[in-house]
C-alpha cells in the first residue's frame, strides 16, 4: 500500500552523498535513480511491461512534445498520461524549458508572455507561459510537475546567466502560483546560476526550491562541462542545507547529463 501524499525521506548519509526514498501514491522511487525517458509518452522500442521488469521506478515525459503531438486534449480525454501509456509507474513531466534552449532558433522569449514557439513539426505558432506549462502538466496528470524555466546554452558569460537567473526566478514563482496545492503531487524547481557559485546562492536565498541541474552541452565541450558539472553539483549539494530547509517539506536534485536524468536526494527538504 503506497502513501497517498507525496513525501521524501533520507535513509542514509555519507558526507554529501545521500540515500533516500520518494513516496508517491503510485509507487516508491529510490534515490539516486535512473529516470527512464519516455518523451512522447512511450519509451522507444520497449513495451511498458519490459520497462517495469527492468527495475525502472519512474518515467520522464515532456510537456512541449506531448502538446505538439498527440496533443494534450487527446491524452486528457482518456484520463491522463498514465492511462494513455498504460503505465502504473510514477511520471515526471518536464516543463518545456529545455526546448526553449534546444529549439532556440524557433523561439522568442518575453518575460511576461513566456516563450513563443514555432512548431518544429508544422511551424504553427503557440505560447508556452509558466501558467500554460503548469496547466498542461495538470491535464497530463503527472506525479511530478516541473516549473518553466529558461535553460541557457552552456556559456561562461556571467551577465547572460544572471539575466536568465532573474527570468527563471520570476517564472518559477508564477509556476508555483499556478500549481496551487496538491498533496498527491510535487512541484520541482530548477537550480539556476550556471557554473557560478554566487549566482547559485542568489537563487537559493531568493527562491529555495526543489532542485534540478539542467544543461545539455555541445559534444566538443563535453569534457569541460563534466568537470564544471561535478564541481557545481558538489557545492549545490552543500548549499542545500538545513539553513534552507524545514521538516515538513522536501528537496531533491535532478542531474541532467546530455539526454539522461539522474535523481538524487539532498539531506533535507523545502516546500516550493
GIHULIN-V370806 format. One record per run of one state. SS is the DSSP state (h for helix, s for strand, l for the rest). FROM is the first residue (numbers start at 1). TO is the last residue. Records with the same first field share a line. If there is no record, write none. Layout:
BEGIN
SS = FROM-TO + FROM-TO
END
This chain:
BEGIN
l = 1-6 + 15-16 + 25-26 + 32-32 + 35-35 + 38-47 + 54-57 + 69-71 + 78-80 + 86-89 + 95-96 + 103-103 + 111-113 + 119-124 + 129-129 + 141-143 + 147-157 + 180-185 + 189-196 + 207-210 + 216-218 + 240-241 + 245-251 + 258-259 + 266-272
s = 7-14 + 17-24 + 27-31 + 33-34 + 36-37 + 58-62 + 90-94 + 107-110 + 114-118 + 125-128 + 144-146 + 186-188 + 211-215 + 252-257 + 260-265
h = 48-53 + 63-68 + 72-77 + 81-85 + 97-102 + 104-106 + 130-140 + 158-179 + 197-206 + 219-239 + 242-244
END
